[in-house]
Amino acid sequence: MRDGPVPAPVAVVLKGYPRLSETFIARELLGLEERGLSLRLFSLRQPYDAKTHPVHARISAPVTYLPEYLHREPLRVLRAWARARRLPGYRAARAIWLRDLWRDRTRNRLRRWGQALVLAAEMPADVAWIYVHFLHTPGSVGRYAARLTGRPFSLSAHARDIWTSPAWEKAEKLADARWTVTCTEAAARHLDGLAPGRVTLLYHGLDLDTFPPPPAPVDDDRDGTDPTRPVRLLAVGRAVPKKGFDRLLRALAALPDDVRWTLTHIGGGAEARALKALAESLGLADRITWHGAQAQTAVIEAYRAADLFVLPCIVAGDGDRDGLPNVLMEAQSQGLACLSTDLSGIPELIVDGETGVLVPPDDVPALTAALAGLIADPATRRRLGAAGQARVRTRFDNRAELTRLAGLFHRDLAGVGGAG
């Protein structure tokens, strides 16, 4: 906790809240509150997960849901427009939006403007700063609202928002923001090429209080030869193309029939039905359990019950890719050996052959060979799991990174008052 007066509130713009797949954001919000910041959350979408993580209950910031679809709340949008038109920054903000609309003639761009009007009109007067998670849609809403109200804003860039947004849009947002943080060296290099000197690397890290060391393993000698004791594989992540789960299924299908394994998948996602159909067509259905989205306590239990964690990330057809998946840090915190790909920020966490195993993305034969080797070698799994756990606990403790982020806010909020 930080002693002294509480600075003026910060409005945090989020794509959706709460979300099971974005625990790194929830941990950050809680960490900022614990470091003396007062937050007001504004979500562009309603929550769609039936469950939440324990961390969400510890966050005290109030949440305002902006109109997810403008036609569903027309009076609210019209009232916001009437009020926003009287703001000193209206003409400048409208000019930015019209220029963006000319280059991106989509309904989404119209919705971003309507949500920004509501955000600007309904934001409490004492809010002094706007902080936005994700460069793409939330970044536009936050940028327009900042210009409307005359407030400064800053950005936190992650993965899809970086790799699927056009260069012109990223460059202009980075130039307008007071500062931007991003969570991998790969992303920082890319963004720095668009806006030199305006981007800071700040890892999310892991809340090690939530992920304490596991109990000592009592059953760690499985090698895939005993039908009654198969090697237990675990994959956690949304069923979306960039996770590469279809490649995982094809790699598993290529293993010899006498290699004994089971796979548990945890996560929702639009591709879940297609993945189940693929598993059925490959003859794998009886070896795989699909759990859907789960609360964090259940995920931790799954890490502790598994022998090998697999996340074969790829670059999706639209350019989307992971940055540094938090589930890899979570799995390693539990001493679980990890197999992934040398993509984006993953090699910043996993040192191939030392703290885990990496294969080229989208290389099914290489993934099959790595699976076969790790399934058959419990000693190597133990070695990699122990080394990965040590690296996470020494290099990716989120407390130091949260203190750095809070320091940016405390530095810049000094003497800044509300607007609007």
C-alpha angles and dihedrals in degrees: 000000000000118000123220135048119339111246123232113290124273121220109222115203115206133178092226136351134233103015128170091212093055104058089138088067093047091050089050093051091050091046092052091050090050088053094057104269124136112217136194114194123214117187125195091204138038117248114268101181115098090211136048135201122251090249091066091063090056095057111095100188115117118241127223118192113215117213104285090199117023096214091061093061104029096152092051091051093046092050089050092050092050091052096041092053088067093054116107093236097050098104094046092047092047090051091053091048094048091050089050091046091053089057096038109035098185139126088243090063090053090049091051090057093048092049091048090053091053092045092052094044097046100038112117112253093237094061107113104180140031118217119187131199111211127021099233122061097353089045091057094047092049093045094050092046091049091053092045094053101031093241123140117243139196135196140224112202123198130164124299091035090056101043101040101041120094117256094240092057095047093047094050094047092047090050093052097045119090088224141344130209126197133185107230137046089233092057093043091054091049095048093043087059088060097041111015115214097006101095129077126199110231118165118216090222122183133285098238092189088064092045105043119176113285125244115271110281116252100183110041105129101086111135105173097259101098115075090203093053109040121179107264113229122193131197122182122186144086116293095249129129098256092063091066095220092146087058089051091055092050091048091051091049089055093058117103113271092242093060105102117215143138128205129212119194122196120189144072125240143136095269096056095101092047091049092052090050090050091050089052093050091049092051094246102112096104091056098051131077118197113202103172121212114345137187117258095256090059091047092053090051089052092052090052093049096050132087099203135017118213128192111160099188119193139177106265123224092262092051095260116145140158123264107204107330111226091214089070090058090045093051092047091049086063093052092254117150112239133212116192141134133277093248132133111324098346094099087055086068105027119052104203112246093003109061099007142331126278128191130183113278116258092015105127096178091053090048090050092051092048091049092050092050096047095043090054096045116062091168091060091047090053092048094048092044093053093046092047091050091051092049094050093049094049102035107026106044103139096212095082093046092049090052090053092050093047088050091059090055096044090049095051100036092060106111094000115125134190124278140190 
